[in-house]
Amino acid sequence: MIENASVLDKLKNKYVLLALLVISLAYIAIAARGQYDFYIYMLAAKDMFAGKDMYTLTYVDGYHYYYSVLFACIIYPLSFLPIYFAKLIWLLVNFICLIRIIKIISSYFDLKVLPTKQQWIFLGLCTLSCFKLVLQNIDCQQITILILYLILEGLERIWKGNKILGALLITIAINFKLLPILFIPYLIYRREFIATFFIFLFYGVLLELPVIIIGAARNSFLLSSWWNLINPMNQKHVADTEEEGFNSLTTWLATLLVYRKPSVNDLQMPRNIANISITQLGYVINGVRLLFMAFSLYFLRTWPFVKQVTKTHRLWEVSYFLLITPLLFPHQQFYSFLLVAPALCYIYYHFITHYKTMSKLKYRLSIAAFALSFLLCNLNFLLGEFNAYYFYFKTLTYGVLLIVPMLAVSVPEPELKVKS
């Protein structure tokens, strides 16, 4: 097969890169003016060093600080800067992480085997689908970009033989926010025992590291308070409907299966199809979580402890774990679903390289699924005047759930196996 020139080479033109850089930095400079999540992080860090328990306090409009003691210690020095410059530094760090995320994901796709037109279509679909997710994280000054970077970079390092550094990066992500904990059983399944050992070791070390700064007793107290706040078995996390923007499976199932009298700010419309108790809801949620975890075996497709899989297969299975992560954990807002980006990129590439061999039915269903999922995931961006309806009926959750079967049918073809 004759390879075509990659459109990425054209995008690497110094004038194109300079224009993109200027536009990105200008947007970041504007976004840093808002007082969103990083402002909350700053307030919580300052309260911690003032001797307060930031996990029992709320900030701005009643929001909690959900991240680790270590994260508060790390960002605390930024509180000595004017708040605008602190937020600017935070967003610049996220921008650098985003560039590396794009580089890692793009390394899995050989665009040169595609005609130039299809390359542009692929890049256009990826950009269009992930654009709002990225902007939402920048606008909200969130941590999801950093978490996704730490996961992807950590896995890359592990697969390339640097088990200790890879384990450290993934551990930092888990310490900051528990979401990446799903990758521990994944690494065990893939016989990455050394990396898994160091993740456990580093996690214990990172939990205790703030002792150097705030003392053992205070660190122990804050860790206990943090767990009380994020414990997934807490009743408020089972129902998980305290904020209208939540979109995980816990919230979705709670709105469908438990009747709650609409508040003054809610739409006065029914949305539940049953009315079970909170205890029963907990059983249903955990059962659904187990089903999604069990379905990971479909993507793993080997016996446990098999280390050799193709590079494409790795992206496929990792994309699934990233995809289900914000679905399985409570308290997930729109920005957390940036984790679905690798799955979307994989699905589009698979479709473009296989559509000629698809049956008419599969082709049409794929197109319909792409369009419907994109619409459901981006309604607040496309038609923001109806946001109250999207939040109330959890349209984003439906859009993300639709990605699961799309990813499942995009089975990678066998190719030359690579070793870790």
C-alpha positions in Angstrom: 0.0 0.0 0.0 1.3 3.5 -0.9 1.4 5.7 2.1 0.1 9.3 1.8 1.6 12.3 3.5 0.1 12.9 6.9 -2.0 16.0 7.4 -0.3 16.2 10.8 2.8 17.3 9.1 1.0 20.2 7.6 -0.3 21.2 11.0 3.3 21.1 12.3 4.0 24.1 10.1 5.6 26.8 12.3 3.1 29.4 11.3 0.1 27.1 12.0 1.6 26.1 15.4 2.3 29.7 16.2 -1.3 30.7 15.4 -2.7 27.8 17.5 -0.4 28.7 20.4 -1.5 32.4 20.3 -5.2 31.5 20.2 -4.8 28.9 23.0 -2.8 31.3 25.3 -5.3 34.1 24.6 -8.2 31.8 25.6 -6.4 30.6 28.7 -5.7 34.2 29.7 -9.4 34.9 29.4 -10.5 31.7 31.2 -8.2 32.5 34.1 -10.4 35.5 35.0 -13.2 33.3 36.1 -13.6 32.0 39.7 -14.4 28.3 39.3 -12.9 25.1 40.6 -9.3 26.1 41.0 -10.5 29.0 43.1 -12.2 26.5 45.4 -8.9 24.4 45.5 -7.1 27.6 46.6 -9.6 28.4 49.3 -9.5 24.9 50.6 -5.7 24.8 50.7 -5.6 28.1 52.6 -8.2 26.8 55.1 -6.2 23.7 55.6 -3.0 25.6 56.5 -5.2 27.9 58.7 -6.0 24.8 60.8 -9.5 24.2 59.4 -11.1 21.0 58.1 -11.7 21.8 54.4 -13.6 18.6 53.9 -16.5 19.8 56.2 -16.6 23.3 54.7 -18.3 24.4 51.5 -17.1 27.0 49.1 -18.6 29.6 46.7 -22.1 28.3 46.2 -22.0 25.3 48.5 -19.4 23.2 46.7 -17.1 20.7 48.6 -13.4 20.2 48.1 -13.1 16.5 47.1 -9.4 16.1 46.5 -6.5 14.9 48.5 -4.5 16.5 51.4 -1.3 16.2 49.2 -2.9 18.1 46.3 -3.8 20.9 48.7 -0.2 21.0 50.0 1.2 21.1 46.4 -1.0 24.0 45.2 -0.8 26.0 48.5 2.3 27.9 47.4 0.3 29.4 44.6 -1.9 31.1 47.1 0.9 33.6 47.8 0.5 34.9 44.2 -2.4 37.1 43.0 -5.2 34.7 42.4 -5.3 35.5 38.6 -1.7 34.5 38.2 -2.2 31.3 40.3 -5.1 30.3 38.0 -3.1 31.2 34.9 -0.2 28.9 36.0 -2.7 26.1 36.7 -4.3 26.4 33.3 -0.9 26.6 31.6 0.1 23.3 33.3 -3.2 21.8 32.0 -2.4 23.1 28.5 1.0 21.4 28.5 -0.7 18.2 29.7 -3.3 18.4 27.0 -0.6 18.7 24.3 1.1 15.5 25.7 -2.3 13.7 25.8 -2.9 14.5 22.1 0.6 13.3 21.3 0.1 10.0 23.2 -3.3 9.3 21.6 -2.2 10.2 18.1 0.8 7.8 18.3 -1.7 4.9 18.1 -3.0 5.9 14.7 -1.2 5.6 11.4 -2.8 8.4 9.4 -0.5 7.9 6.5 -2.4 4.8 5.4 -5.4 7.0 4.9 -6.2 9.2 1.9 -5.8 12.9 2.7 -9.5 13.5 2.7 -10.1 10.7 5.3 -7.3 12.1 7.5 -9.0 15.4 7.6 -12.4 13.8 8.4 -10.8 11.8 11.2 -9.1 14.9 12.7 -12.3 16.8 12.3 -14.5 14.2 14.0 -12.0 13.9 16.9 -11.7 17.7 17.3 -15.5 18.3 17.1 -16.4 15.5 19.6 -13.7 16.5 22.2 -13.8 20.3 21.7 -16.5 21.1 24.2 -15.1 18.6 26.8 -11.7 20.3 26.6 -13.2 23.8 26.8 -15.4 22.8 29.8 -12.3 21.7 31.7 -10.4 24.9 30.8 -13.4 27.1 31.6 -14.0 25.4 34.9 -10.3 25.2 35.7 -10.8 21.6 36.5 -8.3 18.7 37.2 -9.5 16.2 34.7 -6.9 17.0 32.0 -4.1 16.4 34.6 -5.7 13.1 35.7 -6.0 11.9 32.1 -2.4 12.9 31.4 -1.1 11.1 34.5 -3.0 7.9 33.5 -1.9 7.8 29.9 1.6 8.8 30.6 1.9 6.4 33.4 0.6 3.5 31.2 3.0 4.5 28.4 6.0 4.5 30.8 5.0 1.1 32.2 4.6 -0.5 28.8 8.0 1.0 27.7 9.7 -0.7 30.7 9.9 2.2 33.2 7.6 0.5 35.7 8.6 2.7 38.7 8.0 6.1 37.0 4.8 4.8 35.4 3.5 3.5 38.7 4.3 6.8 40.4 2.4 8.8 37.8 -0.7 6.6 38.1 -0.4 6.8 41.9 -0.3 10.5 41.9 -3.5 10.5 39.8 -5.2 8.1 42.3 -4.1 10.2 45.2 -5.5 13.4 43.7 -8.8 11.8 42.7 -9.7 8.2 43.2 -11.1 7.6 39.7 -8.0 5.9 38.2 -8.2 3.1 40.8 -9.9 1.0 38.1 -6.5 0.6 36.5 -5.1 -1.4 39.4 -7.1 -4.5 38.5 -6.3 -3.8 34.9 -2.6 -3.8 35.5 -2.8 -7.0 37.6 -4.8 -8.7 34.8 -2.0 -7.7 32.3 0.6 -9.1 34.6 2.2 -5.8 35.5 2.9 -7.0 39.0 6.0 -4.8 39.6 4.1 -1.7 38.6 1.1 -2.7 40.7 3.4 -3.3 43.7 4.9 0.2 43.4 1.4 1.7 43.0 0.5 0.3 46.4 3.8 1.3 47.9 3.7 4.9 46.5 0.0 5.3 47.5 0.9 4.7 51.1 3.9 7.0 50.9 1.8 9.8 49.2 -0.9 9.6 51.8 1.6 10.1 54.6 3.8 12.7 52.8 1.9 15.7 54.1 3.0 14.6 57.6 6.3 16.5 56.8 4.3 19.7 56.5 1.3 19.5 58.7 2.2 16.8 61.2 1.0 13.2 61.7 -2.1 13.9 63.9 -3.4 16.6 61.6 -2.8 14.5 58.5 -4.6 11.5 60.0 -7.5 13.7 61.0 -7.9 15.2 57.5 -7.6 11.8 55.8 -10.4 10.5 58.0 -12.5 13.5 57.2 -11.8 13.1 53.5 -12.9 9.5 53.5 -16.1 10.4 55.3 -16.8 12.9 52.5 -16.0 10.7 49.5 -17.0 7.2 50.8 -19.1 5.8 47.9 -21.3 4.0 50.4 -22.6 7.3 51.9 -26.3 7.6 51.3 -25.9 10.9 49.6 -23.6 9.2 47.1 -26.1 6.4 46.5 -28.8 8.8 45.5 -26.2 11.3 44.1 -28.7 14.0 43.1 -27.6 16.9 45.3 -26.4 18.8 42.2 -28.3 19.0 38.9 -25.1 18.7 36.9 -24.2 15.2 38.0 -24.2 12.6 35.2 -22.8 9.3 36.5 -24.7 6.0 36.5 -25.5 6.6 40.2 -27.3 9.8 39.4 -29.0 8.4 36.3 -30.3 5.3 38.1 -31.4 7.4 41.0 -33.5 9.7 38.8 -35.0 6.8 37.0 -35.7 4.5 39.9 -36.5 6.7 42.9 -39.2 9.3 43.1 -38.2 12.6 44.5 -40.5 15.5 44.8 -39.2 18.2 42.5 -37.7 21.2 44.3 -38.6 24.8 43.4 -35.7 24.9 41.0 -36.5 21.6 39.3 -38.6 21.1 36.2 -42.1 20.1 37.4 -42.0 16.9 35.2 -41.8 13.2 36.1 -38.6 11.4 35.2 -38.7 8.2 37.3 -40.1 4.9 36.0 -40.1 3.2 39.4 -39.9 4.1 43.1 -37.7 1.8 45.0 -36.0 2.4 48.4 -32.5 3.9 48.8 -31.3 0.5 50.0 -32.7 -1.2 46.9 -31.2 1.5 44.8 -27.8 0.8 46.3 -28.1 -2.9 45.3 -29.1 -1.9 41.8 -26.2 0.6 41.4 -23.6 -1.9 42.6 -25.0 -4.6 40.4 -24.8 -2.4 37.3 -21.2 -1.4 38.3 -20.3 -5.1 38.5 -21.9 -5.7 35.0 -19.7 -2.9 33.5 -16.6 -4.3 35.2 -17.4 -7.8 34.0 -17.9 -6.5 30.5 -14.3 -5.4 30.5 -13.4 -9.1 29.9 -15.0 -8.7 26.5 -12.3 -6.0 25.7 -9.4 -7.8 27.5 -10.1 -10.9 25.4 -7.2 -13.0 26.8 -6.7 -15.2 29.8 -5.5 -13.4 33.0 -1.8 -12.5 33.2 -1.2 -12.4 29.5 1.1 -9.6 28.8 1.4 -9.6 25.1 -1.3 -7.8 23.2 -1.3 -5.6 20.1 -0.8 -1.9 20.4 -4.3 -1.3 18.9 -5.8 -3.7 21.4 -4.2 -1.8 24.2 -5.8 1.4 23.2 -9.1 -0.4 22.8 -9.1 -1.9 26.2 -7.7 1.2 28.0 -10.3 3.3 26.2 -13.0 1.2 27.7 -11.7 1.5 31.3 -11.4 5.3 30.8 -14.9 5.4 29.3 -16.6 3.6 32.2 -14.6 5.4 35.0 -16.8 8.6 35.2 -19.9 6.4 34.8 -19.1 4.2 37.8 -18.1 6.8 40.3 -20.6 9.2 41.9 -20.4 13.0 41.8 -19.3 13.3 38.2 -19.9 16.5 36.3 -19.7 17.2 32.6 -15.9 17.9 32.6 -15.1 14.4 34.0 -16.3 12.9 30.7 -13.1 14.1 29.0 -12.0 10.6 29.9 -14.1 9.3 27.0 -11.9 11.1 24.4 -9.5 8.1 23.7 -12.6 5.9 23.0 -14.1 8.4 20.6 -10.8 8.8 18.7 -10.4 5.0 18.5 -14.0 4.5 17.3 -13.7 7.1 14.5 -10.4 5.7 13.3 -11.8 2.2 13.3 -14.8 3.3 11.4 -12.9 5.2 8.7 -10.5 2.2 8.2 -13.3 -0.4 8.1 -16.4 1.3 6.7 -15.9 -0.1 3.2 -16.1 -3.7 4.5 -19.2 -3.1 6.7 -22.7 -4.3 5.9 -25.1 -1.6 5.0 -27.0 -2.1 8.2 -23.9 -1.8 10.4 -22.8 1.3 8.4 -26.1 3.0 8.8 -26.4 2.1 12.5 -22.8 3.4 13.1 -23.6 6.8 11.5 -26.8 7.1 13.4 -25.1 6.2 16.7 -22.3 8.7 16.0 -24.8 11.5 15.3 -27.1 10.6 18.3 -24.2 10.3 20.8 -22.7 13.5 19.6 -26.0 15.3 19.9 -26.8 14.0 23.4 -23.3 14.8 24.6 -23.2 18.3 23.2 -26.8 19.6 23.6 -25.8 22.2 26.1 -23.2 23.5 23.7 -25.5 23.5 20.7 -28.7 24.6 22.3 -27.8 26.0 25.7 -31.2 27.7 26.2 -32.6 24.3 27.2 -29.9 23.3 29.7 -32.4 22.8 32.5 -34.0 19.9 30.5 -30.6 18.3 29.7 -29.5 18.4 33.3 -32.9 17.2 34.6 -33.1 14.2 32.2 -29.3 13.4 32.2 -28.9 13.5 28.4 -25.1 13.4 28.7 -25.3 10.0 30.4 -27.4 8.6 27.6 -24.8 9.9 25.1 -21.9 8.4 26.9 -23.7 5.1 27.4 -24.2 4.9 23.7 -20.4 5.0 23.2 -20.1 1.7 25.0 -21.7 -0.5 22.3 -20.0 1.7 19.6 -16.6 0.9 21.2 -17.6 -2.8 21.7 -18.3 -3.4 18.0 -15.1 -1.6 16.9 -13.0 -4.8 17.5 -9.3 -4.4 16.6 -8.0 -6.7 14.0 -5.1 -9.1 14.9 -1.7 -7.7 14.1 1.9 -8.2 15.1 2.1 -8.4 18.9 4.2 -6.1 20.9 5.8 -6.7 24.3 5.8 -4.4 27.2 
